Structure formats: structure tokens, C-alpha cells
Amino acid sequence: MDSTLEQRVIELEMRLSFQEQALAELSEALAASRKEAARTAELLERALSELRQPRGDQYPDPASEPPPPHY
């Protein structure tokens, strides 16, 4: 009887150990995902900021603007 109980306790300890390891891996993956999402949001914000700038900043004189591609 004691052997069976001891075996069950060992099995439960092993399961707990695997769950702790899985939880740590998931936590690391979540942190990496959040970091990547923050980086992506920053890049998107920069791109939107550049798009919001008036075109006149790049070509203040309409004559200096390059012709459209069909010319």
C-alpha cells in the first residue's frame, strides 16, 4: 500500500515539474510576443507619422516634383 502511495506522489511531483517548466516556457513566449508587438506598434506609428507629413515637405516647388510614371 505504501509503495502505491509513494508511486502516486512521485508521479504527481513529476507532473508538477513538467507543468512548471511549461508555464515558464509560455511566460517567456508571451514576453517575447509582447516585445515584438510593441516593436511593431512603434514601427507602424513611425510609418503613419511619415505618411501624415505634407507632401510639400519633400517637394516644396511643384516644378521640382518628378513626373508621374506614365510620362
N, C-alpha and C positions, 0 to 999 in steps of 0.2 A: 504494500500500500504506500509506504514512504517513497519507494522508488518511482511509482507512478506520479505522485505529487511533485517530487523533485524534477522529474522529466517535464511536467507541465510548466513548472516555474522557469526552467531553463528555456523552454520554447517561448514562453511569454517574454522573457528577457531578450531573447534573440529578435522577436518581432518588434519589441520596443526600440531596440538598437537600430534595426532597419528603418523604422518609421522616423526616428530622429535624424538619421542620415538623409532620408528622402526629404524631410522637412527643411534641412539645411540646404540641400541642393535646390529645392524650389525657392527658398528665400534668396539665394544667390541669383537664380534666374530672374526672379521678379525685380531685384535691384538692378540687374543689367538691363532689363526691359525698360524700367523707368528711366534709367540714364539715357538709353537710346531714344526714348520718346521725348525727353527734354531736349536732346540734341536736335532731333527732327523738328520740334516746335521752334527752336531757335533759328534753324536754317530757313524754315517756312516764313518766320517773321522777317528775317533779313530779305528774303526774296520779295515778299509783299511790300516791304519798305522801299525797295528799289523800284518796284512797279508803280508805286504811288508817286514817285518823283516826277515832276512835269517833264515832258519830253524836251522842252525848251532848255533845260539844263544841259542836255547833251548837244543839241544843235540850236544855239541861240539865234542864228541867222538862217531863215528858210533856204537861202541860196546855198548854204554850206551842207545842207541835208543831202545825203546820197539819193540818186534817183531810185524809183521803185524797180523791182527786179524785172518787170516786163519791158523796160526800155533798153 
